[in-house]
Amino acid sequence: MPPDANFGRDTKWADGLRGIAALLVVSDHISRSLAPSIVYPAISESIPPVLFQLPFLRCLFGGRPSVALFVILSGFVNALKPIQQIRAGLIDDALSGVAKSAFRRTGRFILPAMIATILSWLLCQFGGYGLAKGVEAAWIRDTSPLPSGSFSEAFVDLLENLVRTWTDGGNKYDMVQWALTFLLKASMLVYLTIVATAYVQSRYRMLIYAIMYCYYWKFGDAVIGINIYAGLLIAELNFDPRCQQFISAHSHMFSLISCLLIFLGLYAASFPELNPEWAGWSRGMLTFGRYIFPLGVEFNRFYPALGANFVILGIFLNSTARRILSHPTLCWLGKLSLGIYLLHPPLIRTVLTWMLYGFSSWPPSPGKDEQGKEIFGGWIPLPSGWVVVLALPAFFYVLLWLAQLWADHVDPWCARATNWLEAKMFRDEVKSVPMA
């Protein structure tokens, strides 16, 4: 059987998967706000789980597996072109491209993050998060900063948090930007690895990737290390003719293997973030994890990463899965993924919060204490379920509309600004002249 003609060329499925991962991050943060018990495998140790606490279904609210998918896809996508050039013998072109890509990647991470932080800072200073600070949804309340005391203090706060995104991930105006630091580090690790192995034969290069995967597994890095080298391995296999021929010659067997990998991956990604001992299925995973994971690691980081590794490998081996993920709608979501990721936190704290709590009032105080001060009556409660049902579709419409505007205007501006800096800072390429 001849190899699939699109096996090593069509990578649109990666865009589709990135779009799904971005929406799963949004659903994770909404569920943490409205149904915080989703992070547990059951309501309590003595009360059985509800529907979306069960394995597989809880993946619909999987933020940590989604971040792992982002890192794997970063390794895969960033390595595609240089690996293709290296395999074609264009090593100098590949190294030149990696140098430019490393510069561009930095600008296209930092500039959008700065713009998103400034927008959130403006919302905060003008009282946009005022309602969010009073609602009973703990995630919304805890991620909503208070306005600064003065203009000078607000300006200093802005500068401090613009920097903190890239130092300790503690940007109070947009706390989810912590992941951008890891994604940028992951991209740099990809470029460093490609430079270091550019002259290595492809089979030995894959061996190096496998060794590095094992090293980071033992080292306990389930955020960057194992995910990046999983992405690099898949990118290498994407252009390996022997791999293509072998998979095409055993397509039925690999279809079964891919389904098993996706099944196991979704099960692993279901591992609860807190209290896994509350349910039998997660207790079993907790016991099994003690045998396969390094000592002292967080299982709620390793299991989602392992699950994401299995899922993306299963997709890579399955032409039907790749074709589904290459659907234009999913690819469109993939193009919006950065805007979705950066815009959804302030929109949850404003638009969704106003939709859900805007017509509610603070609970009355039960009275005064011994000092004559009003006793706190509680947070603004969540309204009835039908309000949530109506608000969520409207929220996602607003989110996708603004993400499209972001993709149409902000992303191109950031690309132009990065290209301008590149043109200013990079020297012209000249051919070296041998000395007489």
Summary of the structure (lengths in Angstrom):
residues: 436
radius of gyration: 24.0
end to end distance: 55.5
largest distance: 94.8
contacts: 1403
relative contact order: 0.15
helix: 72%
strand: 1%
